[in-house]
Amino acid sequence: MTQSETKTQWQYLEKRSHPRREQLYIKGTRIKASVIYSDMIVNSETPSEAAFNWDLPIEAVLEAIEYCETHQDLLKREASEERRYLEERGIPLEPKATH
């Protein structure tokens, strides 16, 4: 499925009003679909494990995966914009080195 062919109706995802974000959130939560997706990747979780850990229906996790995989350009752009926004405000993004 290409981005131009992606769904416009999602059962478990919704748009939120946010000045810098277009990506979708899990309905009824403050969790971005990309957070579920990246957490799964970082922790090498299966969709079932992610659903259990986030207390979500497996269908919601599968939908978040589908959304993130078909909207990579949007997610990368928003991550870059967020990084720039934080850097402009002097917010450190890397942990302090300790010796």
Backbone as CSV, one residue per row, in Angstrom:
resi,resn,N_x,N_y,N_z,CA_x,CA_y,CA_z,C_x,C_y,C_z
1,MET,0.854,-1.175,0.000,0.000,0.000,0.000,0.898,1.236,0.000
2,THR,0.746,2.090,-0.988,1.533,3.323,-1.034,0.847,4.388,-0.203
3,GLN,1.591,5.460,0.074,1.013,6.513,0.904,-0.235,7.106,0.257
4,SER,-0.264,7.180,-1.094,-1.444,7.731,-1.754,-2.635,6.782,-1.672
5,GLU,-2.369,5.496,-1.370,-3.439,4.517,-1.266,-3.822,4.211,0.179
6,THR,-3.234,4.907,1.129,-3.462,4.573,2.531,-4.894,4.876,2.953
7,LYS,-5.274,4.244,4.047,-6.614,4.433,4.594,-6.844,5.880,5.004
8,THR,-8.067,6.296,4.914,-8.421,7.600,5.457,-9.254,7.423,6.722
9,GLN,-9.779,6.231,6.921,-10.550,5.936,8.124,-9.798,4.902,8.948
10,TRP,-9.593,5.210,10.193,-8.908,4.295,11.094,-9.837,3.994,12.249
11,GLN,-9.871,2.756,12.677,-10.743,2.386,13.787,-10.162,2.795,15.133
12,TYR,-8.839,2.685,15.294,-8.207,2.923,16.586,-7.348,4.178,16.639
13,LEU,-7.247,4.889,15.540,-6.395,6.080,15.481,-7.221,7.317,15.219
14,GLU,-6.735,8.456,15.745,-7.439,9.716,15.539,-6.455,10.867,15.450
15,LYS,-6.882,11.908,14.777,-6.097,13.127,14.656,-6.349,13.991,15.890
16,ARG,-5.331,14.703,16.326,-5.446,15.628,17.451,-5.068,17.018,16.998
17,SER,-5.611,17.991,17.631,-5.246,19.366,17.338,-3.905,19.657,18.004
18,HIS,-2.894,19.924,17.201,-1.567,20.210,17.721,-0.871,21.122,16.718
19,PRO,-0.214,22.170,17.185,0.395,23.129,16.255,1.535,22.558,15.409
20,ARG,2.217,21.510,15.869,3.364,20.994,15.126,3.226,19.528,14.712
21,ARG,2.112,18.885,14.995,1.981,17.464,14.685,0.743,17.164,13.860
22,GLU,0.955,16.347,12.845,-0.155,15.854,12.026,-0.417,14.376,12.281
23,GLN,0.590,13.669,12.838,0.450,12.226,12.992,-0.707,11.859,13.908
24,LEU,-1.150,10.635,13.802,-2.319,10.168,14.542,-1.953,9.584,15.898
25,TYR,-2.938,9.603,16.779,-2.827,9.090,18.145,-3.763,7.895,18.314
26,ILE,-3.481,7.065,19.308,-4.396,5.991,19.681,-5.626,6.658,20.298
27,LYS,-6.802,6.334,19.790,-8.041,6.955,20.284,-8.166,6.809,21.798
28,GLY,-8.605,7.884,22.428,-8.848,7.865,23.862,-7.595,7.917,24.715
29,THR,-6.441,8.143,24.088,-5.185,8.214,24.839,-4.395,9.433,24.383
30,ARG,-3.282,9.667,25.029,-2.356,10.717,24.608,-1.145,10.104,23.925
31,ILE,-1.286,8.872,23.460,-0.171,8.114,22.889,-0.176,8.226,21.365
32,LYS,0.938,8.709,20.813,1.084,8.762,19.359,1.303,7.345,18.841
33,ALA,0.759,7.077,17.667,0.958,5.763,17.041,2.443,5.469,16.899
34,SER,3.231,6.491,16.594,4.670,6.299,16.405,5.376,5.880,17.690
35,VAL,4.833,6.234,18.838,5.431,5.827,20.117,5.277,4.315,20.296
36,ILE,4.099,3.799,19.984,3.866,2.352,20.068,4.815,1.635,19.107
37,TYR,4.879,2.133,17.890,5.691,1.518,16.846,7.172,1.523,17.209
38,SER,7.701,2.671,17.590,9.133,2.750,17.908,9.465,1.959,19.172
39,ASP,8.579,1.951,20.151,8.796,1.171,21.368,8.886,-0.319,21.043
40,MET,8.028,-0.779,20.137,8.064,-2.169,19.712,9.401,-2.516,19.074
41,ILE,9.889,-1.628,18.212,11.152,-1.874,17.514,12.318,-1.869,18.492
42,VAL,12.393,-0.832,19.328,13.500,-0.698,20.275,13.563,-1.884,21.231
43,ASN,12.422,-2.362,21.653,12.376,-3.456,22.627,12.204,-4.836,21.997
44,SER,12.267,-4.895,20.662,12.129,-6.167,19.922,10.880,-6.930,20.356
45,GLU,9.761,-6.213,20.424,8.501,-6.814,20.858,7.668,-7.251,19.660
46,THR,6.864,-8.263,19.878,5.857,-8.656,18.906,4.653,-7.727,19.101
47,PRO,3.765,-7.672,18.129,2.550,-6.879,18.332,1.771,-7.319,19.575
48,SER,1.737,-8.614,19.839,1.027,-9.116,21.030,1.668,-8.609,22.312
49,GLU,2.984,-8.619,22.358,3.687,-8.121,23.544,3.441,-6.625,23.726
50,ALA,3.481,-5.881,22.628,3.223,-4.436,22.713,1.800,-4.182,23.197
51,ALA,0.851,-4.932,22.672,-0.549,-4.764,23.094,-0.680,-5.011,24.593
52,PHE,-0.033,-6.050,25.083,-0.067,-6.356,26.508,0.587,-5.232,27.318
53,ASN,1.787,-4.808,26.900,2.531,-3.784,27.644,1.832,-2.440,27.651
54,TRP,1.147,-2.098,26.580,0.454,-0.809,26.496,-1.017,-0.915,26.886
55,ASP,-1.474,-2.104,27.244,-2.869,-2.353,27.605,-3.804,-1.877,26.487
56,LEU,-3.507,-2.353,25.270,-4.280,-2.001,24.087,-4.751,-3.269,23.388
57,PRO,-5.826,-3.173,22.642,-6.217,-4.325,21.827,-5.149,-4.575,20.755
58,ILE,-4.920,-5.827,20.428,-3.933,-6.162,19.405,-4.252,-5.443,18.095
59,GLU,-5.526,-5.286,17.804,-5.929,-4.604,16.564,-5.447,-3.154,16.539
60,ALA,-5.425,-2.511,17.697,-4.939,-1.124,17.770,-3.443,-1.073,17.471
61,VAL,-2.696,-2.027,17.980,-1.255,-2.080,17.725,-0.999,-2.365,16.247
62,LEU,-1.728,-3.313,15.679,-1.555,-3.628,14.255,-1.887,-2.426,13.382
63,GLU,-2.903,-1.690,13.769,-3.268,-0.488,13.017,-2.178,0.581,13.154
64,ALA,-1.614,0.731,14.334,-0.522,1.692,14.539,0.679,1.313,13.676
65,ILE,0.976,0.025,13.589,2.087,-0.440,12.750,1.811,-0.101,11.284
66,GLU,0.632,-0.429,10.821,0.275,-0.141,9.430,0.378,1.356,9.141
67,TYR,-0.156,2.161,10.050,-0.112,3.614,9.874,1.340,4.100,9.797
68,CYS,2.164,3.676,10.733,3.550,4.149,10.775,4.344,3.687,9.555
69,GLU,4.111,2.473,9.122,4.840,1.969,7.961,4.419,2.655,6.665
70,THR,3.219,3.185,6.616,2.749,3.859,5.403,2.871,5.382,5.480
71,HIS,3.375,5.891,6.603,3.521,7.348,6.782,4.921,7.721,7.267
72,GLN,5.927,6.984,6.805,7.307,7.211,7.242,7.780,8.639,6.955
73,ASP,7.434,9.182,5.797,7.884,10.543,5.463,7.365,11.556,6.483
74,LEU,6.089,11.453,6.828,5.493,12.356,7.818,6.184,12.201,9.170
75,LEU,6.390,10.979,9.606,6.990,10.737,10.924,8.427,11.244,10.976
76,LYS,9.188,11.028,9.910,10.566,11.531,9.864,10.590,13.049,9.866
77,ARG,9.705,13.660,9.106,9.645,15.122,9.059,9.294,15.696,10.430
78,GLU,8.317,15.121,11.091,7.923,15.621,12.414,9.032,15.416,13.444
79,ALA,9.746,14.305,13.370,10.855,14.067,14.304,11.950,15.106,14.095
80,SER,12.237,15.412,12.845,13.251,16.417,12.528,12.815,17.800,13.012
81,GLU,11.550,18.142,12.780,11.023,19.430,13.227,11.033,19.538,14.751
82,GLU,10.701,18.461,15.433,10.698,18.458,16.908,12.112,18.648,17.438
83,ARG,13.085,17.974,16.817,14.485,18.116,17.225,14.933,19.570,17.060
84,ARG,14.618,20.150,15.919,14.990,21.544,15.654,14.310,22.484,16.662
85,TYR,13.040,22.249,16.939,12.282,23.057,17.902,12.953,23.025,19.277
86,LEU,13.342,21.837,19.735,13.970,21.706,21.048,15.361,22.339,21.062
87,GLU,16.135,22.129,19.995,17.474,22.714,19.921,17.415,24.239,19.952
88,GLU,16.434,24.829,19.262,16.285,26.285,19.242,15.999,26.840,20.633
89,ARG,15.435,26.023,21.498,15.112,26.447,22.857,16.190,26.054,23.852
90,GLY,17.298,25.502,23.358,18.417,25.150,24.226,18.184,23.922,25.080
91,ILE,17.248,23.077,24.686,16.958,21.870,25.450,17.929,20.781,25.004
92,PRO,18.750,20.246,25.925,19.723,19.220,25.545,19.031,17.932,25.093
93,LEU,19.527,17.370,24.005,18.929,16.157,23.467,19.804,14.928,23.694
94,GLU,21.038,15.153,24.063,21.957,14.050,24.328,22.244,14.003,25.825
95,PRO,22.413,12.797,26.366,22.731,12.706,27.796,24.112,13.321,28.079
96,LYS,24.243,13.877,29.261,25.543,14.436,29.667,26.526,13.294,29.879
97,ALA,27.742,13.520,29.396,28.798,12.508,29.592,29.278,12.576,31.034
98,THR,29.403,11.427,31.637,29.922,11.364,33.003,31.223,10.584,32.996
99,HIS,32.188,11.084,33.713,33.508,10.426,33.767,33.869,10.126,35.180
